[in-house]
Amino acid sequence: MDLATLLGLVGAIGVVMAAILTGGSAIVFFNIPSILIVLWGTVLVVMVKFSLAQFFGAFRVAARAFVFRLDDPEALIAQIVELSNIARKEGMLALENQEIDNEFLDDGIKMLIDGNSREVVSTVMHKDLQQTIERHNWGMKVFSATGDVAPAMGMIGTLIGLVQMLSSMDDPKAIGPAMAVALLTTLYGAMLANMVALPIADKLKLRKSEEGRIKAMCIDGVLAIQEGQNPRIVESMLKAYLEPKKRNNGDGEE
């Protein structure tokens, strides 16, 4: 569970709710027509922009903004170096009994054990990486589009409310509900865009970067193992993916 996403989202909603509750009755902030215009209007307009598979697939990708386990890069480098050392001393078949937690790395090592060529291993692993990036990109696009459309739907709701209000100026009782629709749709649109959609789009961008780095590290490690490179060289090469202050921690085994 990503606590930053959960705490940020719940906290932002909590702050707004606290402001509403301390300012008076919360009932006045609940308006069904406004919710329909902004929520369902935004969903339907965003669906126009994408295929159904891309639209619903974005929600599966968005789950990674909340539940995501990222491998420790330093621990992963240590494991790749260990695998490199074993392969260099005992051969590729010795890797068959090694327990590898990272599924992507495990798949790459299995291809080495099966005797696939460098071209095959590189092509398959890079395609997997590309597919991962594409999934995150489509998720980002859907939620970014939601962030763009929601305020626009709020503005449409505001215009509808203003038209209703202006057409009912001779009936004072109708002015209040029409004005509520006019203002609340803008509020709902701003909340949906800036508290939900755009933050999730940004978090998916971060996930794409993190997962892409881990997979790129695995690809370089697997290809280096296949080439029989010195484990110290493998370690130095992979540490280029780490932050500068972490690159000098620990020594590889030859």
BELNOR-V849547 format. One record per residue. N is the residue number from 1. PHI is phi in whole degrees, 0 to 359 (999 if undefined). PSI is psi in degrees with one decimal (NA if undefined). D_CENTER is the distance of its C-alpha to the mean C-alpha in Angstrom with 1 decimal. Layout:
n-><N:N>
phi-><PHI:PHI>
psi-><PSI:PSI>
d_center-><D_CENTER:D_CENTER>
//
This chain:
n-><1:2:3:4:5:6:7:8:9:10:11:12:13:14:15:16:17:18:19:20:21:22:23:24:25:26:27:28:29:30:31:32:33:34:35:36:37:38:39:40:41:42:43:44:45:46:47:48:49:50:51:52:53:54:55:56:57:58:59:60:61:62:63:64:65:66:67:68:69:70:71:72:73:74:75:76:77:78:79:80:81:82:83:84:85:86:87:88:89:90:91:92:93:94:95:96:97:98:99:100:101:102:103:104:105:106:107:108:109:110:111:112:113:114:115:116:117:118:119:120:121:122:123:124:125:126:127:128:129:130:131:132:133:134:135:136:137:138:139:140:141:142:143:144:145:146:147:148:149:150:151:152:153:154:155:156:157:158:159:160:161:162:163:164:165:166:167:168:169:170:171:172:173:174:175:176:177:178:179:180:181:182:183:184:185:186:187:188:189:190:191:192:193:194:195:196:197:198:199:200:201:202:203:204:205:206:207:208:209:210:211:212:213:214:215:216:217:218:219:220:221:222:223:224:225:226:227:228:229:230:231:232:233:234:235:236:237:238:239:240:241:242:243:244:245:246:247:248:249:250:251:252:253:254>
phi-><999:275:293:298:295:295:294:296:293:296:295:297:296:297:297:296:297:297:296:292:291:282:267:141:289:281:299:292:268:248:220:298:303:295:297:297:297:282:291:288:299:296:302:292:293:296:298:296:284:226:283:298:297:292:294:286:295:297:287:292:293:297:300:288:287:252:240:202:247:261:297:291:303:293:293:294:298:299:291:297:297:297:297:297:296:295:297:290:271:244:97:298:296:292:284:297:266:277:270:239:284:287:297:295:295:299:296:294:295:297:293:293:298:285:83:291:287:300:298:294:300:296:297:297:290:291:294:298:299:296:296:298:296:297:300:293:298:293:299:299:296:296:284:294:297:298:296:281:282:303:297:294:294:297:293:298:297:297:295:299:298:292:298:297:293:290:280:238:297:278:240:302:292:273:292:301:300:294:293:298:299:299:276:290:296:296:298:298:297:295:293:297:287:268:253:234:296:293:299:293:300:292:293:294:296:294:299:299:295:294:292:297:295:297:291:297:297:296:299:298:295:297:293:292:297:298:281:73:290:301:305:294:293:299:298:298:294:287:292:297:281:272:295:308:289:261:286:261:273:85:236:280:257:263>
psi-><128.8:104.0:-31.5:-45.6:-47.6:-48.5:-39.4:-47.0:-49.4:-40.6:-42.5:-45.4:-39.1:-40.7:-44.3:-44.3:-38.5:-40.9:-37.7:-46.0:-36.4:-14.9:-3.3:-153.5:131.5:-15.8:-33.9:-17.0:5.0:115.5:114.5:-46.6:-38.8:-41.6:-43.1:-43.8:-47.5:-52.4:-60.2:-33.9:-44.1:-45.4:-47.1:-40.0:-41.2:-35.4:-31.0:-32.6:-21.5:166.7:163.8:-38.7:-42.1:-39.1:-52.6:-28.5:-28.6:-32.9:-32.6:-40.2:-36.8:-24.8:-25.7:-13.0:-22.1:-41.7:109.1:126.8:113.2:130.2:142.9:117.1:-39.1:-41.2:-36.8:-40.9:-42.9:-39.6:-40.6:-41.2:-40.6:-43.4:-38.6:-41.4:-43.4:-46.1:-37.0:-34.5:-38.2:-7.6:165.3:-36.1:-22.3:-18.2:-12.8:-29.6:4.1:137.0:120.1:120.8:-38.5:116.6:-39.2:-45.2:-40.2:-42.2:-39.3:-42.3:-37.4:-35.5:-34.6:-42.9:-36.0:-5.8:23.1:152.5:165.1:-40.0:-43.0:-47.9:-47.1:-44.1:-47.6:-45.8:-36.8:-33.4:-39.9:-43.4:-43.0:-40.1:-38.9:-45.4:-39.7:-42.5:-44.5:-38.2:-44.1:-38.5:-43.9:-42.5:-42.2:-45.1:-30.6:-40.0:-39.3:-41.3:-29.6:-39.2:-37.7:-49.2:-33.9:-41.3:-34.2:-39.5:-38.7:-43.4:-36.7:-42.8:-39.4:-45.6:-39.7:-39.3:-44.6:-39.7:-43.9:-29.2:-6.7:28.6:-24.1:-6.6:96.8:-31.0:-24.8:-14.7:-42.4:-55.5:-38.9:-38.7:-35.1:-44.8:-41.3:-43.8:-39.6:-32.4:-37.5:-42.8:-48.0:-42.1:-43.2:-39.6:-45.1:-40.6:-50.9:-15.5:-16.0:-65.9:-54.8:-41.1:-39.1:-39.4:-42.1:-37.4:-36.5:-33.3:-41.1:-42.4:-40.5:-43.2:-44.6:-49.7:-36.5:-39.5:-44.0:-43.8:-37.6:-37.9:-42.2:-41.6:-48.0:-39.6:-45.7:-44.0:-34.6:-39.1:-42.5:-35.5:-9.2:30.5:154.7:132.6:-34.0:-37.1:-40.5:-45.1:-46.2:-39.2:-44.1:-28.4:-12.7:-20.6:-13.7:165.4:147.2:-38.9:-15.2:-6.2:-22.7:8.0:122.2:155.8:144.8:163.2:140.5:NA>
d_center-><13.0:11.1:14.0:12.8:10.4:13.3:16.1:14.8:14.4:17.6:19.4:18.9:20.1:22.8:24.1:24.5:26.1:28.4:29.5:30.2:32.2:34.2:35.1:36.8:36.3:32.7:34.1:34.5:30.8:30.3:31.2:30.5:31.2:28.7:26.0:26.8:26.9:23.5:21.4:22.9:23.8:20.3:19.1:22.0:21.8:18.1:19.3:21.9:19.6:17.9:19.2:19.0:17.1:14.4:14.4:14.3:12.0:9.3:9.9:9.8:6.3:5.5:7.6:5.5:4.8:8.5:9.8:9.1:12.2:12.3:15.7:18.0:18.7:22.3:23.0:21.6:23.9:26.7:26.3:26.2:29.3:31.0:30.4:31.8:34.8:35.5:35.2:37.5:40.1:40.1:38.6:35.5:36.8:36.7:32.8:33.1:33.7:30.9:28.2:24.7:21.7:19.1:19.1:18.4:21.2:23.4:23.3:24.2:27.1:28.3:28.7:30.8:32.9:33.6:34.9:32.6:33.2:31.0:30.3:29.1:26.9:25.3:24.8:23.3:20.8:19.8:19.3:17.0:15.0:15.2:14.0:10.8:10.3:11.5:9.3:6.1:8.8:10.0:7.1:7.1:10.9:11.4:10.0:11.7:14.7:14.7:14.9:17.7:19.5:19.6:21.9:24.0:24.6:25.5:28.0:29.4:29.9:31.6:33.9:34.8:35.7:37.8:39.6:40.4:41.6:43.8:45.3:46.2:47.8:51.0:49.4:48.2:46.6:44.2:43.0:41.1:38.8:38.2:37.3:34.9:33.0:33.1:31.6:29.2:27.4:26.6:25.5:23.2:21.7:21.1:19.5:17.2:16.0:16.0:15.2:12.6:11.3:11.1:9.6:6.6:6.5:7.2:4.8:2.1:5.6:6.4:4.7:6.4:9.3:9.8:9.8:11.7:14.1:14.9:15.6:17.7:19.5:20.3:21.6:23.8:25.0:26.0:27.8:29.6:30.7:32.0:34.0:35.5:34.6:35.8:33.4:33.8:32.8:29.7:28.8:29.5:27.5:24.3:24.7:24.1:20.3:20.9:21.5:25.2:26.4:25.3:26.8:30.3:29.7:31.4:33.3:32.9:35.5:37.6>
//
